[in-house]
Amino acid sequence: MGEQTILWGIAPIGWRNDDIPEIGAGNTLSHLLSDIVVAGFQGTEVGGFFPEAEVLNKELKLRNLKIAGQWFSSFIVRDGVEEAAKGFHKHCQYLKEVQASVAVVSEQTYSIQGTGKIVFTEKPYFTDVEWNTLCAGLNELGKIAQQYDLKLVFHHHMGTGVQTLEEIDRLMENTDPNHVHLLYDTGHIFVSDGDYLTLLNKHLDRIKHVHFKDVRLEVLNQCKEEGKSFMQSFLSGMFTVPGDGFIDFKKVYETLVGHNYQGWIVVEAEQDPSIAHPLEYALIARNYIDEKLLAPAKSFV
């Protein structure tokens, strides 16, 4: 029953990367959206190269696709919530126009994900005062999101001040559950903590958006040994799609369905499209979902 309330999407980052624009630059919006249809997904998230809402809506309608949400880089700690709110209003207005469900927020103050720093040992940390500023600010952004019929979902992320389970716990404890929700990303929490189920079980009630990201364990270990940055790590193939890595998504999916999760599950894997063919990997993910997750669930109905 629960699976009927879940929408399956795949993120555009497998085709084009916002952080490294030259990666996949030849992949157009039409190419991306048509591949998503071929792979059997219901929608995607907005990428940095997406057009204005009117143009995007036409392309989506032609293919019967939906938009789940879009990433927003907040700098609440650095700039204050008033400054962050200016850009967030525009962000949410666009998302409302394309009929999205969530606004994905990641606090980027001190983030090293776009730098050459070692992502496994040089992550930033917030002071107690900065934590208070961040949590209070997120509550305000969450209220703004609601004005546009959106949910703010916070994205814990490698290389940021909210990466580990302990940090996510602190964020959840000090923000209002009516305004601030959680994006659960299997890949980021596994790379960070070596465990992806504790976070899921601990904060099930706050999870309103999900990223299914798999991890190649041997590549992860090699990247740790070599002291690579975040971008160097994903370009080395640390992340991949479900069914091609270490993570067992069956338990994750069963837990979400058992808790009557309603919302999007978006396949996301930062890879170089010249190495990992986007449609090929989208089909790997789709086949894994159909054979390992959906088929066993239906057999019990």
C-alpha angles and dihedrals in degrees: 000000000000094000091066089067092054124092118204120218140164124217123240092232090091088064103033132009121220093201094052104031095186090064108096092352090150093060108099128205090253090052092050097046094045091051089052090055092048090051091051102243124144099223151324145232124264115268126206091255095054117121131238117300097260093054093043093049091056092051091048094048092051088058100033091240132146136213118235101189146291139251119257121191108215124195098189094143094048102037107017129248095276091063093042090050093060093063093036093059090056090045093053093044090057092047091051090052091054091044096242124169105215143028109219111215127191122178105230101182106130091358115162097190092105096042136079094252119122104266094204098055110018104057117143126248132207126229121234090260091050091049090055091049092049097048094045090047094050090053088057094047089049090057090050091051090054090056086065095044091255135126119228108227116188116222114215104209142184114258096025137099091259104053112109130067089250091055093045089050090054092049093049093046094051102042129074112259088212091063109022122056133175133251106209112211115186095197099049096048092045093051090046101043107010089239130084104174101063093062091046094052095040097053104027092129092057097046111106100154132034136202116198103206121163127207131217100222097201091052091047091053091047092050090051092050092049094044097235129181123242094263093044089051097052091042086055089057101258091145128051141157125283112284095032101074147036104287120100104218094183093083091043092051094044090052093050093047092045089055090048093245111193120195142049130334105195122193108223131174125163103220138144105261091209087064103028106044104226098221093042091054093042088057092047088055094045093050091049091050093048097044103034104029113023101033096053091045092053092051089066096050 
